[in-house]
Amino acid sequence: MSFNSVSEFVSMGGHGLYVWLSYGLGAVILAANLIIPRLNRDRLLAEQKRRLRREEGIR
């Protein structure tokens, strides 16, 4: 496909809303797949450290 102007590129022949929403949704999903596991890992490590400190204090 070739476009004569930037506005034609953005409108994508009248389907621009759907095209750009799908690209945006894909980017959000990819970002979530990178961020959520890291947040869960950090939360798990902090929980394990608290548990270890608590068990060391009991002994």
C-alpha positions as CSV (number, residue, x, y, z in Angstrom):
1,M,0.0,0.0,0.0
2,S,1.2,3.5,-0.7
3,F,-0.3,6.6,0.8
4,N,-0.2,10.1,-0.7
5,S,-0.2,11.9,2.6
6,V,0.1,11.3,6.3
7,S,-3.6,11.8,6.9
8,E,-4.3,9.0,4.4
9,F,-1.8,6.8,6.3
10,V,-3.5,7.6,9.6
11,S,-7.0,7.0,8.3
12,M,-6.0,3.7,6.6
13,G,-8.7,4.0,4.0
14,G,-11.4,4.5,6.6
15,H,-10.3,1.7,8.8
16,G,-7.7,3.7,10.8
17,L,-9.6,3.5,14.1
18,Y,-9.6,-0.3,14.1
19,V,-6.0,-0.6,12.9
20,W,-4.6,1.8,15.4
21,L,-6.7,0.4,18.3
22,S,-5.4,-3.1,17.5
23,Y,-1.8,-1.9,17.4
24,G,-2.4,-0.1,20.7
25,L,-4.0,-3.1,22.3
26,G,-1.2,-5.3,21.1
27,A,1.4,-2.9,22.6
28,V,-0.5,-2.8,26.0
29,I,-0.7,-6.6,26.1
30,L,3.1,-6.9,25.4
31,A,3.9,-4.4,28.0
32,A,1.7,-6.1,30.5
33,N,3.4,-9.4,29.8
34,L,6.7,-7.8,30.6
35,I,5.7,-5.8,33.7
36,I,3.3,-8.0,35.6
37,P,5.7,-11.0,36.1
38,R,8.4,-8.6,37.4
39,L,5.9,-7.0,39.9
40,N,4.8,-10.5,41.0
41,R,8.5,-11.6,41.4
42,D,9.3,-8.5,43.5
43,R,6.2,-9.1,45.7
44,L,7.1,-12.7,46.2
45,L,10.7,-11.9,47.1
46,A,9.6,-9.3,49.6
47,E,7.2,-11.8,51.1
48,Q,9.9,-14.4,51.4
49,K,12.3,-12.0,53.1
50,R,9.6,-11.0,55.6
51,R,8.9,-14.6,56.3
52,L,12.5,-15.4,56.8
53,R,13.0,-12.5,59.2
54,R,10.0,-13.5,61.1
55,E,11.2,-17.1,61.4
56,E,14.7,-16.0,62.5
57,G,13.1,-13.8,65.2
58,I,11.1,-16.8,66.6
59,R,14.2,-19.0,67.0
